[in-house]
Amino acid sequence: MFCSAQEADSIKSNTSWAISGGAEYGTVLPTNIHLKNYKNREYTGYSFQFLKQATGAKDWEKLYNYPQYGIGFFAFDFLENKQMGSPFAVYGIYNAKIKQWGNLKWYHNINFGISFNSNPFDFDNGYYNTSVGSKTNMFISVGTGLYYEMGKHFDLGLNLKFNHLSNGSLKIPNKGLNSIAPQLSLVYYPERAVIKRDDSITTSGKKYNTLEFSVFAGRKDAFYKGERRDEIKLYDGFDYSIYGAEAFYLRQYSAKSAYGIGIGITKDQEYNHTMYISDSTLYQKKRFSHDQLLFSVIPTYRLMIGNLYVNVGAGYYAFKKTTKYDKTAFFQRISLQYQVTDRLFASFGINAYDFHVANYLEWKLGYTFSKKVRK
């Protein structure tokens, strides 16, 4: 028997990617005394983004209302303040739709990445701007805006953006560079993605209790804050390492969220040393006869986006001995955790104090020892 083969399917594939370009004109916020002395703080910024539109192929995409995610490039031009350098950033993108009225859409967006080519504080060469202390910094951008669908292929967007550059105290000074601006953007869709909407979300109803163990390490730059500071260079200090281990018990209470508590042991070289001045020279010495470990208790909230988790916690060093120039015993933390496998994970985050001052960046590797379905 013979039969004819079916001809090629004429139905087009569901294209889910897009590209976006944007331009902004705004101002650097005068958050320190050196920036306040700048007469003109205006800047321009240019962005290019490659975006993927979630279509509902994965359960988490439905949970988060079919967001866009991808990778982007951003470049600063400080116009009349070229001494600040020409930083550019490479970053990850998360755009989430809040509401839609016909062709008009309202989004909020979060970008997180790394920037390069800043002009850092340099006492020897007479550059005294304390906003950034290193050429390489973290780039964080958040914003919200309206987009209008202009036909089949284009969206025109108007956003309000806030940008932040900081190195997480890897290099002092690190007061941070903040800017705010309106942004005009144009998004091109080769073909608009077809969203696979269901009457119900097919996410598994299982919720888990997990027990995790991890080790972490970090590095920070600390400067001398005691008496006779005028005898040494501004922000003169030493680099210190931090490392430790933590265990967390987390209870999942929805498809998106979990909460729990952790305990940790930290060895902080800065805490175990003290600085002093002698003969107009800065020295350091051991603070204790034996290095002291810091014991911490850390209540934590977790937001789950597929295999990516956002952890937010506030902790306390229970037995920390503090003096006049020590940092507070309370600390805050936010981190991004990626589940490499169902058990193994990696994390990157910021440890801070006073809710706004970065203490250090921490890198973490961990393993989930127990993952039990809640009854």
Residue pairs with C-beta under 8 A, 6 or more apart in sequence:
12 191
14 55
14 191
14 193
14 194
15 189
15 190
15 191
15 192
15 193
16 52
16 53
16 54
16 55
16 193
17 50
17 51
17 52
17 53
17 70
17 190
18 50
18 51
18 52
18 53
18 68
18 187
18 188
18 189
18 190
19 48
19 49
19 50
19 51
19 187
19 188
20 47
20 48
20 49
20 51
20 72
20 157
20 185
20 186
20 187
20 188
21 46
21 47
21 48
21 49
21 185
21 186
22 46
22 47
22 48
22 49
22 157
22 159
22 183
22 184
22 185
22 186
23 44
23 45
23 46
23 47
23 183
23 184
23 185
24 44
24 45
24 46
24 47
24 161
24 181
24 182
24 183
24 184
25 42
25 43
25 44
25 45
25 181
25 182
26 42
26 43
26 45
26 161
26 179
26 180
26 181
26 182
27 41
27 42
27 43
27 179
27 180
27 181
28 35
28 38
28 41
28 42
28 43
28 78
28 81
28 177
28 178
28 179
29 35
29 41
29 178
29 179
29 180
30 36
30 38
30 41
31 131
31 175
31 176
31 178
32 130
32 131
32 175
34 128
34 129
34 130
34 131
35 41
35 129
35 131
38 81
40 79
40 80
40 81
41 81
42 79
42 80
43 76
43 77
43 78
43 79
43 81
43 179
43 181
44 76
44 77
44 79
45 74
45 75
45 76
45 77
45 163
45 179
45 181
45 183
46 74
46 75
46 77
47 72
47 73
47 74
47 75
47 183
47 185
48 72
48 73
49 70
49 71
49 72
49 73
49 93
50 70
50 71
50 72
51 68
51 69
51 70
51 93
51 95
51 187
52 68
52 69
52 70
53 66
53 68
53 189
53 193
54 61
54 64
54 66
54 67
54 68
54 69
55 61
55 66
55 193
55 194
55 195
55 196
56 62
56 66
56 195
56 196
56 197
56 198
57 196
58 306
59 201
59 202
59 203
59 204
59 255
60 203
60 304
60 305
60 306
61 67
62 198
62 201
62 202
62 203
63 201
63 203
63 255
63 256
64 96
64 305
65 96
65 97
66 97
66 195
67 94
67 95
67 96
67 97
68 93
68 94
68 95
68 96
69 92
69 93
69 94
69 95
70 92
70 93
71 90
71 91
71 92
71 93
72 90
72 91
72 92
72 93
72 111
72 113
73 88
73 89
73 90
73 91
74 88
74 89
74 91
74 111
74 115
74 139
74 141
74 163
75 86
75 87
75 88
75 89
76 86
76 87
76 88
77 86
78 84
78 85
78 86
83 119
83 127
83 129
84 118
84 119
84 129
84 131
84 177
85 117
85 118
85 119
85 135
86 117
87 115
87 116
87 117
87 118
87 137
87 165
88 115
88 116
88 117
89 113
89 114
89 115
89 116
89 139
90 113
90 114
91 111
91 112
91 113
91 114
91 139
91 141
92 111
92 112
92 113
93 109
93 110
93 111
94 109
94 110
94 111
95 107
95 108
95 109
96 107
96 108
96 109
97 105
97 106
97 107
98 106
98 107
98 108
98 144
99 105
99 106
100 106
103 148
103 149
104 146
104 147
104 148
104 149
105 146
105 147
105 148
105 149
105 155
106 144
106 145
106 146
106 147
107 144
107 145
107 146
107 147
107 157
108 142
108 143
108 144
109 141
109 142
109 143
109 144
109 145
109 159
110 141
110 142
111 139
111 140
111 141
111 142
112 138
112 139
112 140
112 141
112 336
113 138
113 139
114 136
114 137
114 138
114 139
115 136
115 137
115 138
115 139
115 165
116 135
116 136
117 135
118 132
118 134
118 135
118 136
118 137
118 165
118 177
119 127
119 129
119 132
119 135
120 127
120 132
120 133
120 134
120 135
120 171
121 127
121 128
121 129
121 130
121 131
121 132
121 133
121 173
121 235
123 233
123 234
123 235
128 234
130 173
130 175
130 235
131 165
131 173
131 175
131 176
131 177
132 165
132 166
132 167
132 173
132 174
132 175
132 176
132 177
133 167
133 171
133 172
133 173
133 174
133 221
133 235
134 167
134 170
134 171
134 174
136 167
137 165
137 166
137 167
137 177
138 164
138 165
138 166
138 167
138 168
138 361
139 163
139 164
139 165
140 163
140 164
140 166
141 161
141 162
141 163
141 164
142 161
142 162
143 159
143 160
143 161
143 162
143 183
144 159
144 160
145 157
145 158
145 159
145 160
145 183
145 185
146 157
146 158
147 155
147 156
147 157
147 187
148 155
148 156
148 157
149 155
150 156
152 189
152 191
152 192
153 188
153 189
153 190
153 192
154 186
154 187
154 188
154 189
155 186
155 187
155 189
156 184
156 185
156 186
156 187
157 183
157 184
157 185
157 186
157 187
158 182
158 183
158 184
158 185
159 182
159 183
159 185
160 180
160 181
160 182
160 183
161 180
161 181
161 182
161 183
162 178
162 179
162 180
163 178
163 179
163 180
163 181
164 176
164 177
164 178
165 176
165 177
165 178
166 174
166 176
166 177
166 358
167 174
167 358
168 174
168 220
168 350
168 358
168 360
168 361
169 220
169 221
169 358
169 359
169 360
169 361
170 219
170 220
170 221
170 360
170 361
171 221
172 221
172 222
172 223
172 235
172 237
173 235
174 221
174 358
201 255
203 255
206 373
206 374
207 252
207 253
207 254
207 373
207 374
208 252
208 371
208 372
208 373
208 374
209 249
209 250
209 251
209 252
209 370
209 371
209 372
209 374
210 248
210 249
210 250
210 252
210 258
210 368
210 370
210 371
210 372
211 247
211 248
211 249
211 368
211 369
211 370
211 371
212 247
212 248
212 250
212 345
212 366
212 367
212 368
212 369
213 245
213 246
213 247
213 366
213 367
213 369
214 245
214 246
214 247
214 248
214 345
214 347
214 364
214 365
214 366
214 367
215 243
215 244
215 245
215 246
215 364
215 365
215 366
216 243
216 244
216 245
216 246
216 347
216 362
216 363
216 364
216 365
217 241
217 242
217 243
217 362
217 363
218 241
218 242
218 243
218 351
218 360
218 361
218 362
218 363
219 239
219 240
219 241
219 242
219 360
219 361
220 239
220 240
220 242
220 270
220 359
220 360
221 237
221 238
221 239
221 240
222 237
222 238
222 239
222 240
222 270
222 275
223 235
223 236
223 237
224 232
224 236
224 237
224 275
224 277
224 282
225 325
226 275
226 276
226 277
226 325
227 277
228 277
229 277
231 277
231 280
232 277
232 280
232 281
232 282
236 282
237 275
237 282
238 273
238 275
238 284
240 268
240 269
240 270
240 273
241 269
242 266
242 267
242 268
242 269
242 270
242 360
242 362
243 266
243 267
244 264
244 265
244 266
244 267
244 293
244 294
245 264
245 265
246 262
246 263
246 264
246 265
246 296
246 298
247 262
247 263
247 264
248 260
248 261
248 262
248 298
248 300
249 260
249 261
249 262
250 258
250 259
250 260
250 300
250 302
251 258
251 259
251 260
251 374
252 258
252 304
252 374
253 259
255 304
256 303
256 304
256 305
257 301
257 302
257 303
257 304
258 301
258 302
258 304
259 299
259 300
259 301
259 302
260 299
260 300
260 302
261 297
261 298
261 299
261 300
262 297
262 298
262 299
262 300
262 313
262 315
263 295
263 296
263 297
263 298
264 295
264 296
264 298
264 315
265 293
265 294
265 295
265 296
266 293
266 294
266 296
266 317
267 291
267 293
267 294
268 294
271 287
271 292
271 294
271 320
271 326
272 286
272 287
272 288
272 291
272 292
273 284
273 285
273 286
273 287
274 284
274 285
274 286
274 287
275 282
275 283
275 284
276 282
276 283
276 284
276 285
277 283
292 321
294 317
294 319
294 320
295 317
295 318
295 319
296 315
296 316
296 317
296 318
296 331
297 315
297 316
297 318
298 313
298 314
298 315
298 316
298 333
299 313
299 314
299 315
300 311
300 312
300 313
301 311
301 312
301 313
302 309
302 310
302 311
302 312
303 309
303 310
303 312
307 338
307 339
308 336
308 337
308 338
308 339
309 336
309 337
309 338
309 339
309 345
310 334
310 335
310 336
310 337
311 333
311 334
311 335
311 336
311 337
311 347
311 349
312 333
312 334
313 332
313 333
313 334
314 330
314 331
314 332
314 333
315 330
315 331
315 332
315 333
316 329
316 330
316 331
317 329
317 330
317 331
318 329
320 326
320 329
322 328
322 329
327 353
327 359
328 353
328 354
330 353
331 351
331 352
331 353
331 359
332 351
332 352
332 353
332 355
333 349
333 350
333 351
333 352
333 362
334 349
334 350
334 352
335 347
335 348
335 349
335 350
335 362
335 364
336 347
336 348
336 349
337 345
337 346
337 347
337 364
338 345
338 346
338 347
339 345
340 346
342 368
342 371
343 367
343 368
343 371
344 365
344 366
344 367
344 368
345 365
345 366
345 367
345 368
346 363
346 364
346 365
346 366
347 362
347 363
347 364
347 365
347 366
348 361
348 362
348 363
348 364
349 361
349 362
349 364
350 358
350 360
350 361
350 362
351 358
351 359
351 360
351 361
351 362
352 358
352 359
353 359
